[in-house]
Amino acid sequence: MRAARLIKMVLLLQSRPTMTASELARELEVSERTVTRDAQALSEAGVPVYAERGRAGGYRLVGGYRTRLTGLGRGEAEALFLSGVPGALRDMGLEDVASAARLKVSAALLPSLRDAPRAAAQRFHLDAPAWFREPEAPAVLPVVAEAVWDDRCVRARYRRGEGEVERELEPYGLVLKAGVWYLCARVREGGSFRTYRLDRFLAAEPLQDRFLRDEEFDLPGFWAAQAEWFARSLLRAEVVVRLSEAGVGRLSYAVDPVAARDALAGAGEPDGRGWRTVSLRVESLEVAHTQLTALGPEAEVLAPAALREWFAADALRLAARYASQEG
C-alpha cells in the first residue's frame, strides 16, 4: 500500500513543478505528517525530493529527475479510454487504475503540455445518466466488468417475466445507455448473441474457463442493431397522418426516431399545399394520441377512425375552451 502511494507521489511531483504538503495530502488521501514522512523515505531511497519552506514553498523534484515508472499496464491503458465517464469507471471498479494511468500520461508529457488534461476536462464532460432519476449501479456490475476485461465466462441468474433463468454466458461487452447498464453476451457453447439488462441479474459468478473471443464481433455495431430492433419491436400499431411542411420537420421530435424515419422514407409526394401523407408505426393508439398532440395543427390523423374521432373531440373541446370568456 505504501509503495503504491510513494510511486503516486513521485508521479504527481513529476507532472507538476511544485506541490504543497496540503495538495499532496489531498491527492494521496493521507495527512500532511504522512506526506513529510513519505518525502523523507523517497529522499533516503535516492529520489531527489526537495522541500522548500515559506508561503510559496512546497515539494519538488530536483535536477529534472524522471522516473521510469511511466509505462502503462494493460488494465490502466484500457481504463484510460473510459476516463471521460468517471461514474462508469467507479461503478465498474476501475477508478483507481484510471487515476494511475492519467498520472503516468501526465508525467510522460512535455512540460509545455502538462496542462492539457486540465484544459480538456474544463471543456468537455460526458454525463451519461438520464434526467430526473438517480442512477444506481447493479450490484453485479464489478464482477461482470472484470469478466468482460478478462474474457472469462460467467454463470448468471436473472429475472425473466415472473420466473428466474440461469445461463452460462460469454460476456463480450458492456453498454451504458441513459444510466442503464446492459451486457452484450453470447450464450455459452454455440449460442446466439443476446442483450441483458444488468439490473435484472440476481447473481453473477465468474467461472474458471475463458472463452475465445470472436474477433469479428463489433460491439458498437451489434448494439446499434439491437437498439433499432428493440425500437421496432415496440411499434405494434399503425396510423395514417397528413403532415404540413412544419409537421414533417418536427415528426422525429414527437415520435420514435426510427418510426419517423421509416414513415418519411415511404411518404408520397407533397400535395398542392405542401402536405404529405405518411403511414406511421406506433406503440399503441394511446401513445400515438399523446405523441401526435405535440404536433398541434401541423398534423391531421386520417386513420384509424377511432384515433381521428379522438382528435376531433379534442379539437372541439379546445375550440370551446378558447371561445369561453371565463377561461
N, C-alpha and C positions, 0 to 999 in steps of 0.2 A: 504493500500500500504506500509506504513512504517512498520507495524507489520510484513508483509511478508519479508521485507528487513532485519529487525532485526533478524528474525529466520534464514534467509540465512547467515547472518554474524556469528551467533553462530555456525552454521553447518560448515562453512568454517574454523573457528578457531579450531573447534573440530577435523577436518580432517587433519590439518597441525600444526606443533609445533609453528611456528611464522609466521605472515604475516605483511608486511609493510603497511602503510596507502595507498601508491600508488597501491599496489597489491589489497587491499580490494576495493579501489575506482574503479579500473578497473573491478573487478569481479561483483561488485554491481551496476556499471554504475552510480556512483554519484561522487561528488567532495570529496577531502580529508577532507575538512572542515566538510562535512556531515558525513564522517566516524568518525571524532572526536566526533561530537555530538551524533551519534548513540552509540558509545562506552560508553560515559558518561551515556546515557539513560539505557543501559544494566547494567552498574555498579549500578546505582540507583535502578534498579529493582531486584538486588540481584545476577546477573550473574557476576562471578568474572573475569571480563576482566581487564587485566593488561597491561599498556603501558610502554615499555622500550625505553628510549631515546638513541641517539647515532647512529653511522653508522650501527651497527649490530642490532639496535633495531627494534621494531615493536609491534604488539598486540599479546597477547596470553591469553589462559585460565589458571587460577591458580588452583593448587591442584587437578589435574585430574578430573576437572568438566566434567560431561557427561549430555547432555540434553536428555530428554525423548521424544523429538520430532522426533525420527528417524523412527517411524512406517510408512511404505509405504501406501499411499492411493491406491485404485484400479486403478485409471487412471494413477498414477505415475508408478505402477508396470507394467501395460500393455505397457506404453510408453518406459520403460527401456529396454524391449526386442527388441525395434526398434532403440536403441541408436547408433547402428553401421551404420545407414543410416541417417545422420544428415539432408541432403537435403529433404528426405521424411518426416521427423518429422516436419521440418519447413513448408513444403507445406501443411501438414495436420493440422497445428496449435497446435502441441504438443511439441514444442521445450522447452517451459518453464517448463512443468510438467516433462519432461525427465531430464532437468537440476536439478530440485529439487530432483528427485529420485536418480540421481547419487550422489548428495551431501549427501543424507541420507545414502546411502550404504557406501560411503567413511567414514562418521562419525561413522558408526557402526563397521567398520573393526578394527582389532587389529593394534596397531602401526606398527608392523613388516610387515603388508600387505598394508599399506597406499599407497605405490607406485604402487600397482597392476593395477589400472585403467590407469595410465600414461604409464606403461610398455606395457600394451595391446594395447593402442592407438598408440604407437610408432611402433608396429609390424604388426598390421592388420588394414586394411581400405577397406571399400566397396565403390566403385564408380559405382553407378548403371546406370547413363545415357550412351547412346551410344556415340561413337566418332563423331566428325565433325558436331555436332548440339548443339545448345543452348537449354537445356530443359526449357520448360515453363509450369508451373503447371496450370491445368484448374481452372478457377475462382470458379467452384462449389465444388472443392475438399474439403475444410474445412467443408462445410455443409454436404457433403456426408460422410466424415470420421466420423464426430460426430454422424450421424445416424447409421453408422456401429457399433461404440462402444456401442451405446445406444439401439440397436435392434429396431430402430424406422423406420416406413415406410416413404417413400418419394414419392412425385409426381414429376416426371421428364419429361422434354420436350427435345427431341433430334432430330438431323437430321438423316433421313434415305432416302438415294437416293436423289431425288430432293425435297422431302417434309419434313414435321415435324410430329412427333408422340408424344403423351402424354401417359404415363403409371404410374400406382401406383406400386411401387416396394418394395420388402423386401430386403434391401441391406445386403448381407451376408459377403462380404469381398472385399478388395481392393488388386490389384496386380500391382506392378511397374515392367514393362518389358522394358528394353532398353530405359529408360527415358519416357515411355508412361504409363499413368495410366489407368487401367481397373477396372470396377466394376463387380463383380460376384453377381447376384441378382436373386430372383425369382419373377415372375410376381404375383402380389397380388391375393389372393383368388383362390388357386388351380392351378396357372400357373406353367410353367416349369422354370427351372434354365437357365439363359442366361448370356452372357458376353457382356458388353457395354464399348466402348471407352469413357472415360470421356471428352476428348476434343471435342466430338460431342454433348455434353449436352449443351443446350441453357439456361436451368434453372433447379434448383432442390430446392424443398420446403419440409422441414420436416413436417410430419403430427403428429397429436396428438396420433394416435394409435401406439402401439408397436406390433411386431409380435413374435410369439412363434418359436424360432429357432429350426430347425431340428438338433438334436444332432448327427445324423448320417452323416451330411454334412461334407465332408473333403475338405477344400479349396485347399491345395496343389494337392490332387488327382484330383479334379474337373478341376483345371487349366491345369494340365498336359494332361488330356484327351481332353480338349477343344483346347489346343495348337496343339496337334497331329492331331485332326480332321481338324483344320483350315489349317495346312500344307498340309494334304492330299487333301483337297477340291481345292487347287490351282493347283494340278497336273492333268491336263486335257488331256495331250498328252502322247504318249509312243514311246520310241526309243529303238532299239536293238544295243548293243555295245559289242565289244570284248575288254577285258582289260588284259594287262600284269599283272604280279605279283605286279609291282610298281603301275600300274594304279588302281588295287584293293585297295591297301593301301591308295591311295590319293583320292579315289572317294568321301568319305564323306566330304572332304575339298573343293571339287569342286562343288558339287550339294547339294540339300537339304538333311540333315542327315536322315530324315525319308525315303525319296525316296531311298537313298543309302542303308539303312538297309534292306528295302524290296527287292531291286534288288539283293543284295548279298545273302539274305536268299533263294531266288528262283533260284540262279545260278546253272548251271550244273558243272560237274567235269572239272578240267583243262585239256586242250589238251596236246599233246606231248611237246609243247613249254612252257607250264605253263599258257597259256591264257585261260580266262573264258568268256563265253558269258552270258550277263545279259539283262533282259528287264527292262528298267528304265523309270519311270514316271516323266514327266517334265511339267512345266507350258505351254510351247509353244516351237515350233522348234527354234524360235529366241533365247529364253532363253537357250535352250539346246546347241545351237551353241556357245554362249558365255561361258557357264559353261564347256563344254567338250573341248573347245580350251585350257583351262588351263592344261589339261592332256597331251597335245602335242602328241608325238609318242607313248605314253603308252595306247592309245585308238584308236579303229577303229570303225566307225559307219557303221553298216550293213543295217539298215532300220530306217526310210523310205528312199526311193531312193532320194528324194529331199534334205534331210539333208546330205546324203552321197555325192551327187554331189557338195553340198556347200563346204564340207570339201576337196573334191578332187580339186576344183577350188582354194581353199586357199593354198593347198599343191603345186600346180603348180606355183602360184604367189610367194610363199616363195622360191621355188627352183630357179625360175628366178631371184628373188631379190638377193639371195646369190651367184648365178653364175655370176652376173654382177660385172665387175671390177670397175664400177662407184659408187657402193654402193647405 
